[in-house]
Every structure is written in structure tokens, then in C-alpha cells.
Amino acid sequence: MRILLFGIVKDIVGVDKLDIKLDIPKNVGDLKKYLVKKYPELGNLSSLAIALNNEYATEEMKLTIQDEIAIIPPVSGG
């Protein structure tokens, strides 16, 4: 599973992508919990949008090892 990171999420984690090959989270909600546990500073963000294979995902959507995931941090406009 490839996870692409953007904005402040990339800054917090320190890389622009992660590859998870073992212990794949079962769904998007589990992935969020996994990431916050591994990178606690992510828990301080007001929200994280997740795209699964180029479409916004809900927390219940199932994950597979072939998925490409993008973590999209909160965005402010002006």
C-alpha cells in the first residue's frame, strides 16, 4: 500500500510517501488510527482527508495492499 503525503502531513512525517507492506489496516478509519499512533502530531490537525485510488474515501472503505492513498491535510483559503 502506497501512501502519498502532502503539506503539513509531509512535514510531520518527514517524507512524501510511505509504503506499508505488513499489517495493512482494514479500512480508512483504521489507517487514520495507525498513522496517529505512529505519528502523534497528526492527532493535533483539525482534519485529514483521505483519497483512496484518486477518490475521496469514507472511514468505512476497505483497503488492500494494491491501493494508493493520499493524505490531504486541512486547507485554508484566502
N, C-alpha and C positions, 0 to 999 in steps of 0.2 A: 504494500500500500504506500503510495507516494503522497506526501502532504506538503503542499506549497504554502509558504508563509509570507505575509505582506505587512507593510507598515510597522507599527509598534510591536506586533507579534513577532516579526522577524528580529527586531531589536532585542526583545526579551529572550528569545530562544538562542539567538546568536548565529543562526544560519537561515538560508532562504528556502530550504526544503529538508524534510525528514523522510526516511524510508523505514517503515515498520514491517518486519517480516515474521515476527513471532508474537504470540499473544495479541492477535488482532481484536480490537474492540468490536463487539457485536453490532452496535448501531451508533448513530451520530451522537446521541446523548452520552453513551459510554466513552466515546472518543473525547468529548469535551472534558469529562471527569478525568480521564487518563492524562490529558495534556495539563490540566490544572494541578494534578498531583505531581507530575514530573517537573512542571514549571509554575510554581505557586504564584508568581507575579501576574500570570494570566488571569487569576481569580479577581484581581483588582480592576480589570477592564469592565466597563459598563455593559458591553455585549460583545459577542463574537458570532458573526455569521459564518456558516459553513456551506460551501458549494461542493456537491458530490457529482463528479463527472460532468462539470460545467453547468450544473443547475443547482439553485438554492435548495438546501436539504432541511427536512424536519428532523427533530430529535429521534423519532422512531424509525427512520430509514435504516435498513440493514446495510452493512459494509462487507466487502470482500477484499481479498488481497490484491485484486486487479484494479481496484478503484483509485482514481486520482481525486484528491481532496484539496480544496483551497480554504484556508482560514483567513477570513476577512475581518479586520478589526473595526471598531466603531469609526465612523467617518463624520467629520464636522464640515459643514458647508459655510459659505460666506458670500 
